[in-house]
Amino acid sequence: MIEIKEMEKIKLDHPILVEGFPGVGMIGTAAAMYLTSELKMRLCGYVESDKFPPFCTIHNGTPMPPARIYCSEKHNLIVILSEFAIPLSLVSELSSKIIEYSKGKEVRMIYSLGGINMKVREEDIDSVYGVSTTELAQKLLEKSEVTVIKEGVTTGVTGVLLSKCFIDNYPAISLLTPSRPLAIDLMSAAAVLNTFCKIENLPVSTEKLVKEGLVIENKLRDLMKGAKDAKERYTKIEGSAPTYR
């Protein structure tokens, strides 16, 4: 069972909600983490499940849940991010929980940031494409001159979230950019974040994301490796547990 828990009451006026989860090039997670840092957003909650890998992340000496919620009254914004890949068996439930949470907060638009495996010319590598679930969201993409994906497939939390939002007629936009052949593609994360901030008129410069890309890339890689190692150790412990007759 998945629960979205608030550490403090989040009271915003029809905010926007951004989700960033691991996927192609770790683009969604990297973009969401940078966004929360640059806008100095507060840690307001977390996502919990007994099916999640048993570990925490440590940032600036502080242990934190790896799936977190940030908020900002100044920018009327909520960000949900994860530093580990959501197990496939939980993707549908998590997507439903995010929509349920968004409706409770009267979120006016859900944004999903991520990457896609797509062959493009070198000069088009930082192009950003969009998928929307309602007519209002579609017009917003067109107004912002974001190329709309006409045919294709998107998977994971982003894919299921879009599908469920379409069924519920809930406004959502997925911003996707082609990923370079890197485990962690920060240049593409900067591209998709630039487009999002342009649409919502948020004062975020991605210059530091690009310049400090190597530092952030190594940090994210260590976190992902730590999560994988923790899960493997936990699985081994479970498998070696004594049995009784």
matplotlib code that plots the C-alpha trace (Angstrom):
import matplotlib.pyplot as plt

x = [0.0, 1.2, 0.6, 1.3, 2.0, 2.5, 4.9, 3.1, -0.3, 0.2, -2.2, -1.9, -4.3, -4.9, -1.2, 0.6, 2.2, 5.4, 6.4, 9.9, 10.7, 13.6, 13.4, 15.4, 18.6, 17.2, 15.9, 12.8, 14.5, 17.4, 15.1, 12.8, 15.7, 17.2, 13.9, 13.3, 16.8, 16.7, 13.3, 14.3, 11.3, 10.5, 10.4, 6.7, 6.1, 7.0, 5.7, 5.7, 5.2, 6.2, 7.1, 9.7, 13.4, 14.5, 16.9, 17.1, 19.1, 21.4, 21.7, 23.9, 24.1, 20.3, 18.7, 15.6, 13.0, 14.0, 10.5, 9.6, 7.2, 8.3, 6.2, 6.4, 3.8, 5.7, 5.5, 2.3, 4.0, 4.2, 7.0, 6.9, 10.2, 11.8, 15.5, 14.8, 13.0, 9.4, 8.7, 6.5, 3.9, 3.4, 3.3, -0.5, -1.2, 1.2, -0.2, -3.7, -2.5, -0.8, -4.1, -6.1, -3.7, -3.8, -7.6, -7.5, -5.2, -7.2, -4.1, -4.8, -2.2, 0.0, 3.4, 5.4, 9.1, 11.1, 13.0, 12.4, 14.5, 14.3, 16.7, 17.1, 19.7, 22.4, 21.0, 17.7, 19.0, 17.6, 14.2, 11.2, 8.0, 4.7, 1.7, -1.5, -4.7, -7.3, -8.1, -6.9, -3.5, -3.2, -3.8, -1.1, 1.4, 0.5, 0.8, 4.2, 5.2, 6.0, 5.9, 3.1, 3.8, 1.2, 2.0, 4.2, 4.4, 5.5, 5.9, 6.3, 4.7, 4.5, 2.6, 0.1, -0.4, -1.2, -3.6, -5.5, -5.6, -7.1, -9.8, -10.6, -10.5, -7.9, -5.4, -1.9, 1.1, 4.1, 7.3, 9.8, 13.1, 15.4, 18.0, 21.7, 23.3, 24.1, 23.0, 22.3, 21.6, 21.7, 21.9, 18.5, 17.2, 18.1, 16.3, 13.0, 13.2, 13.8, 10.6, 8.5, 9.8, 9.0, 5.4, 4.8, 7.0, 9.2, 12.5, 14.9, 18.2, 19.6, 23.1, 24.3, 22.7, 24.8, 28.1, 27.8, 26.5, 29.3, 29.0, 25.2, 25.6, 28.1, 25.8, 22.7, 24.7, 25.9, 22.3, 21.0, 23.8, 23.1, 19.4, 20.2, 22.8, 20.4, 17.6, 20.0, 21.2, 17.7, 16.7, 19.6, 18.7, 15.1, 16.2, 18.5, 15.9, 15.6, 12.6, 11.0, 8.8]
y = [0.0, 3.5, 6.5, 10.2, 11.8, 15.5, 16.6, 19.9, 21.0, 22.3, 25.1, 26.5, 28.2, 25.9, 25.1, 23.3, 19.9, 18.6, 14.9, 13.7, 10.0, 7.9, 7.0, 7.4, 9.3, 10.1, 13.3, 13.6, 13.2, 15.5, 18.2, 18.0, 18.0, 21.1, 22.9, 22.4, 23.6, 26.7, 27.8, 27.0, 24.8, 23.3, 19.5, 19.1, 15.4, 12.0, 8.9, 5.7, 2.0, -1.2, -2.4, 0.3, -0.6, -0.2, 2.8, 6.5, 9.2, 11.7, 15.3, 17.8, 15.5, 15.0, 11.6, 11.9, 9.6, 8.8, 9.7, 13.3, 16.1, 19.8, 22.9, 26.6, 29.2, 31.9, 30.0, 28.1, 24.9, 21.2, 18.8, 15.1, 13.3, 9.9, 9.0, 5.3, 3.5, 2.7, -1.1, -2.0, -3.6, -0.2, 2.1, 2.0, 2.5, 5.4, 7.1, 6.9, 8.2, 11.2, 12.0, 11.6, 13.9, 16.4, 16.6, 17.0, 20.0, 21.4, 21.2, 23.1, 21.2, 18.2, 18.3, 15.1, 15.7, 13.0, 11.7, 9.4, 7.0, 8.7, 9.1, 12.7, 14.8, 16.3, 19.8, 18.6, 16.7, 19.3, 19.6, 19.1, 17.4, 17.3, 15.1, 16.5, 15.0, 17.8, 20.5, 23.2, 21.5, 21.0, 24.8, 25.5, 23.4, 25.0, 28.5, 27.7, 26.3, 22.8, 20.1, 17.7, 14.0, 12.5, 8.8, 6.8, 5.1, 6.3, 4.0, 3.9, 6.5, 9.0, 6.7, 5.4, 8.9, 10.3, 7.5, 7.8, 11.6, 11.3, 8.9, 11.3, 14.3, 15.8, 18.3, 17.0, 17.6, 15.4, 17.2, 14.8, 15.3, 12.9, 11.4, 11.2, 7.7, 8.5, 6.9, 10.4, 13.0, 16.5, 18.4, 17.0, 17.6, 21.3, 21.3, 19.9, 22.2, 25.2, 24.5, 23.9, 27.1, 29.1, 27.7, 28.6, 31.7, 30.5, 32.3, 29.4, 29.4, 26.0, 27.3, 25.7, 22.4, 22.3, 23.6, 21.4, 18.5, 16.2, 16.7, 16.1, 13.2, 11.4, 12.1, 10.6, 7.6, 6.9, 7.1, 4.7, 2.3, 2.6, 1.8, -1.2, -2.6, -2.1, -3.9, -6.8, -7.1, -7.0, -9.8, -12.0, -11.5, -12.5, -15.5, -16.7, -16.2, -19.3, -21.5, -23.6, -26.7]
z = [0.0, -0.9, 1.3, 0.6, 3.9, 4.8, 7.5, 7.6, 6.2, 2.6, 1.9, -1.7, -4.0, -7.1, -7.4, -10.1, -9.3, -10.9, -10.7, -11.4, -11.2, -12.5, -16.1, -19.3, -18.4, -14.9, -16.5, -14.4, -11.0, -11.9, -13.2, -10.1, -7.7, -9.3, -9.4, -5.6, -4.9, -7.1, -5.8, -2.2, -1.7, 1.6, 2.3, 3.2, 3.0, 1.6, -0.2, 1.8, 1.1, 2.7, -0.8, -1.3, -1.0, 2.7, 2.6, 3.1, 1.3, 3.0, 1.9, 3.6, 6.6, 6.9, 6.4, 4.1, 2.6, -1.0, -2.3, -1.2, -1.5, -1.6, -1.6, -2.2, -1.3, -3.2, -6.4, -5.7, -6.5, -5.3, -6.4, -5.9, -6.7, -6.2, -6.1, -6.9, -9.6, -8.7, -8.8, -11.8, -9.4, -7.7, -10.8, -11.2, -7.5, -7.2, -10.3, -8.8, -5.5, -7.2, -9.0, -5.8, -3.9, -6.7, -6.7, -2.9, -3.3, -6.3, -8.5, -11.7, -13.8, -13.3, -15.1, -15.7, -16.6, -18.3, -21.3, -24.3, -26.3, -29.7, -32.5, -33.5, -35.3, -33.2, -33.5, -32.2, -29.2, -26.8, -28.4, -26.0, -26.9, -25.1, -24.5, -22.9, -21.5, -22.0, -24.5, -22.1, -21.6, -25.4, -26.0, -23.4, -25.3, -28.6, -27.1, -25.8, -29.2, -27.8, -30.4, -29.7, -29.9, -32.3, -32.1, -29.7, -26.3, -22.9, -20.0, -16.2, -13.8, -16.6, -19.0, -16.4, -15.0, -18.4, -19.1, -15.8, -16.1, -19.6, -18.3, -15.5, -17.8, -15.4, -16.8, -17.2, -19.4, -20.0, -21.2, -22.7, -24.4, -26.3, -23.9, -24.7, -24.2, -20.6, -17.3, -16.0, -18.7, -17.0, -20.3, -21.3, -17.8, -18.2, -21.6, -20.3, -17.2, -19.3, -21.2, -18.1, -16.5, -19.7, -19.8, -16.1, -16.0, -13.2, -12.5, -12.8, -14.6, -15.5, -16.0, -12.8, -13.7, -16.8, -15.2, -12.1, -14.2, -13.3, -9.6, -9.6, -12.0, -9.7, -6.7, -8.4, -9.6, -6.1, -4.8, -7.4, -6.7, -2.9, -3.5, -5.7, -3.2, -0.3, -2.1, -3.0, 0.6, 1.9, -0.6, 0.5, 4.2, 3.4, 1.5, 4.3, 7.1, 9.3, 9.0, 11.8, 11.8]

ax = plt.figure().add_subplot(projection="3d")
ax.plot(x, y, z, "-o")
ax.set_aspect("equal")
plt.show()
